[in-house]
Amino acid sequence: ERERLLTSLSIHVSQFFRNPTLFEVLQTVVLPMLVQRTADRPLRIWSIGCSAGEEPYSLAILSLEAKFSSIPQILATDIDQGAISIAKRGSYLKRQLINTPEEYLKRYFKTSDNEIYNITDEVKTRVNFQRINLIEDTFADDFDLILCRNVVIYFSSETKTNLYKKFAKALRPGGYLLVGSTE
């Protein structure tokens, strides 16, 4: 019953390359800067509240386009196990891809018909999906980039403060925390 309640309270609004300007800045400024700092190890990225996987898969596509010397490690988490199961399948409706550049659609998706797009294994293997409860669970402390967009807006002020402290601790020195425009 607890899982059903969490699922009904979770909001799953996402799409590939949501907020295109943000992804442009990630691709042209943030990721290249982080790659320079992490030349001796893989880049570690965490997508919080990943829903059905659109954001972490978008990050994986950017990493493929950048041709990094080492494959970035992308952790994608959500509290909703059902959403994670959908993300692992990697099948999407065309409307979820409205911000996806045409060349990415051709390179990183296979379509069985005009409405269903399946992400390629090349992209899938770059993302590790896990269920995490941000309030109750502990998490790693070695991320170069954390994306937590439109997640903490649903929490109390006290919980937000505690979460931002946990995120700051989870970032490596010089890392980035990206939040949503409403946050």
C-alpha positions as CSV (number, residue, x, y, z in Angstrom):
1,E,0.0,0.0,0.0
2,R,2.9,2.3,0.8
3,E,4.3,1.8,-2.7
4,R,0.9,2.5,-4.3
5,L,0.6,5.7,-2.3
6,L,4.1,6.8,-3.4
7,T,3.3,6.1,-7.0
8,S,0.1,8.0,-6.9
9,L,1.9,11.0,-5.3
10,S,4.8,11.0,-7.7
11,I,4.6,13.4,-10.6
12,H,6.1,12.0,-13.8
13,V,6.3,14.8,-16.2
14,S,9.4,14.6,-18.4
15,Q,10.7,14.4,-21.9
16,F,14.0,14.0,-23.7
17,F,16.2,17.2,-23.7
18,R,13.6,19.0,-21.5
19,N,14.6,22.6,-21.4
20,P,16.8,22.6,-24.5
21,T,18.8,25.6,-23.3
22,L,20.0,23.7,-20.2
23,F,21.1,20.8,-22.3
24,E,23.0,23.2,-24.7
25,V,24.9,24.7,-21.7
26,L,25.6,21.2,-20.4
27,Q,27.0,20.1,-23.8
28,T,29.0,23.2,-24.6
29,V,30.2,24.4,-21.1
30,V,29.6,22.2,-18.1
31,L,30.5,18.7,-19.4
32,P,33.7,19.8,-21.3
33,M,34.8,21.7,-18.1
34,L,34.1,18.6,-15.9
35,V,35.9,16.3,-18.4
36,Q,39.0,18.4,-18.2
37,R,39.0,18.1,-14.4
38,T,38.4,14.4,-14.5
39,A,40.8,13.3,-17.2
40,D,42.1,10.5,-15.0
41,R,38.8,8.9,-14.1
42,P,35.2,8.6,-15.4
43,L,32.8,11.5,-14.9
44,R,30.1,10.7,-12.3
45,I,26.6,12.1,-12.9
46,W,23.4,11.6,-10.9
47,S,20.0,12.3,-12.3
48,I,17.6,12.5,-9.3
49,G,13.8,12.0,-9.9
50,C,14.6,10.3,-13.2
51,S,11.0,9.3,-13.8
52,A,10.8,7.1,-17.0
53,G,14.5,7.8,-17.9
54,E,14.3,10.7,-20.3
55,E,16.8,12.9,-18.5
56,P,19.5,10.3,-17.8
57,Y,19.2,8.9,-21.4
58,S,19.5,12.5,-22.7
59,L,22.7,12.8,-20.7
60,A,24.0,9.5,-22.0
61,I,23.3,10.7,-25.6
62,L,25.3,13.9,-24.8
63,S,28.2,11.7,-23.5
64,L,28.1,9.6,-26.7
65,E,28.2,12.8,-28.8
66,A,31.1,14.2,-26.8
67,K,33.2,11.0,-27.4
68,F,34.7,11.2,-23.9
69,S,37.9,9.2,-23.4
70,S,36.3,7.3,-20.6
71,I,32.6,6.4,-20.3
72,P,30.8,8.5,-17.8
73,Q,28.9,6.8,-15.0
74,I,25.3,7.9,-14.9
75,L,23.2,7.0,-11.9
76,A,19.5,7.6,-12.4
77,T,17.2,7.4,-9.3
78,D,13.6,7.7,-8.5
79,I,11.4,6.6,-5.6
80,D,8.9,5.0,-7.9
81,Q,9.9,1.5,-8.8
82,G,7.3,1.4,-11.6
83,A,8.9,4.4,-13.3
84,I,12.3,2.8,-13.0
85,S,10.9,-0.4,-14.7
86,I,9.6,1.8,-17.5
87,A,12.9,3.5,-17.8
88,K,14.8,0.3,-18.1
89,R,12.6,-0.8,-21.0
90,G,13.5,2.4,-22.8
91,S,10.4,2.6,-25.0
92,Y,8.9,6.1,-25.6
93,L,6.1,7.8,-27.4
94,K,7.0,10.4,-30.1
95,R,5.6,13.2,-27.9
96,Q,8.3,12.5,-25.3
97,L,10.9,13.2,-27.9
98,I,9.7,16.7,-29.2
99,N,13.0,18.4,-28.1
100,T,15.2,15.6,-29.4
101,P,17.3,16.7,-32.4
102,E,16.5,14.7,-35.5
103,E,20.0,13.4,-35.9
104,Y,19.8,11.9,-32.3
105,L,16.5,10.2,-33.2
106,K,18.2,8.6,-36.2
107,R,21.3,7.6,-34.3
108,Y,20.1,6.6,-30.8
109,F,16.5,5.3,-31.3
110,K,14.9,2.4,-33.2
111,T,11.3,2.7,-34.2
112,S,8.9,-0.1,-34.7
113,D,6.2,2.3,-36.0
114,N,5.7,6.0,-36.1
115,E,4.8,6.3,-32.4
116,I,7.1,4.1,-30.4
117,Y,10.8,4.8,-30.2
118,N,13.2,2.4,-28.4
119,I,16.5,3.7,-27.1
120,T,19.5,1.8,-28.4
121,D,21.5,-0.5,-26.1
122,E,24.5,1.8,-26.7
123,V,22.7,4.5,-24.7
124,K,21.0,2.1,-22.2
125,T,24.3,0.6,-21.0
126,R,25.5,4.0,-19.8
127,V,22.7,4.4,-17.3
128,N,22.3,2.6,-14.0
129,F,18.8,2.9,-12.6
130,Q,18.1,2.5,-8.8
131,R,15.3,3.2,-6.4
132,I,16.2,5.8,-3.8
133,N,14.2,7.6,-1.2
134,L,16.0,10.9,-0.9
135,I,14.8,11.5,2.7
136,E,15.4,8.1,4.2
137,D,18.3,6.7,2.2
138,T,22.0,7.5,2.2
139,F,23.9,8.0,-1.0
140,A,27.3,8.2,-2.5
141,D,29.5,11.3,-2.1
142,D,31.6,11.4,-5.3
143,F,29.5,13.0,-8.0
144,D,30.8,15.6,-10.5
145,L,27.3,16.6,-11.6
146,I,23.9,16.2,-9.9
147,L,20.7,17.1,-11.7
148,C,17.8,17.5,-9.3
149,R,15.2,19.4,-11.4
150,N,11.7,19.9,-10.2
151,V,11.9,17.4,-7.4
152,V,12.5,19.3,-4.1
153,I,9.7,21.8,-4.8
154,Y,7.3,19.2,-3.3
155,F,9.0,19.1,0.1
156,S,8.8,21.3,3.2
157,S,11.4,24.0,3.7
158,E,13.1,22.0,6.4
159,T,13.3,18.9,4.2
160,K,14.6,21.0,1.3
161,T,17.4,22.4,3.5
162,N,18.4,18.9,4.6
163,L,18.4,17.6,1.1
164,Y,20.5,20.5,-0.2
165,K,23.0,19.7,2.5
166,K,23.1,16.1,1.5
167,F,23.5,17.0,-2.2
168,A,26.4,19.4,-1.3
169,K,28.1,16.5,0.6
170,A,27.5,14.2,-2.4
171,L,29.3,16.5,-4.8
172,R,33.0,16.4,-5.3
173,P,34.8,19.8,-4.9
174,G,34.1,21.9,-8.0
175,G,31.1,19.8,-8.9
176,Y,27.7,21.2,-10.1
177,L,24.2,20.9,-8.8
178,L,21.6,21.8,-11.4
179,V,18.0,22.4,-10.1
180,G,14.8,23.3,-12.0
181,S,13.9,26.8,-12.8
182,T,11.1,26.7,-10.2
183,E,13.6,25.8,-7.5
